[in-house]
């Protein structure tokens, strides 16, 4: 059973429990860390920083430009209005593609040219320096002529799946995210942080 918790109308910082929480953020630039459990985290009107962390979470931004992270587990991430950043900072787990998945978040409403996918360098090792994802580190799987390099992002437009390959092999790639089928992602939609 979810424990409902509502934050006040200021700039609040809150950490949830180890069980399933429902955390509601209102006005202000809030920081919410849900912790363990299958949590529901709802952003408010400010530029919120929302972290699901452990468990299979449903993390939804509000009207502001939010940073949204599902963390570990199978998560649903929704930005809603604003220029949202979807942060991937949980360890990459899972087996060989396409048979297993580990910590995987589905972004329900990614808007190309507005939203951004942030890749934490401590997780996506050797992918490049902080800043924009280099073109050479992005492969369009639906383009059969696209070469896959070591330490690269592989995107399959037909399924919306986003994989990370540390050795240039699709077989060893790890699924970490999904967007809507047919989303026109390019390397410009990724930022290394």
Buried (B, 14 or more C-beta within 10 A) or exposed (E): EEEEBEBEEEBBEBEBBEBBBBBBBBBBBBBBBBBBBBBBBBBBBBBBBBBBBBBBBBBBBBBBBBBBBBBBBBBBBBBBBBBBBBBBBBEBBBEEBBEEBBBBBBBBBBBEEEBBBBBBBEBBEEBBEEEBBBEEBBBBBEEEEEEBBEBBBBBBBEBBBBBBBBEBEBEBBBBBBBBEEEBEBEBEBBBBB
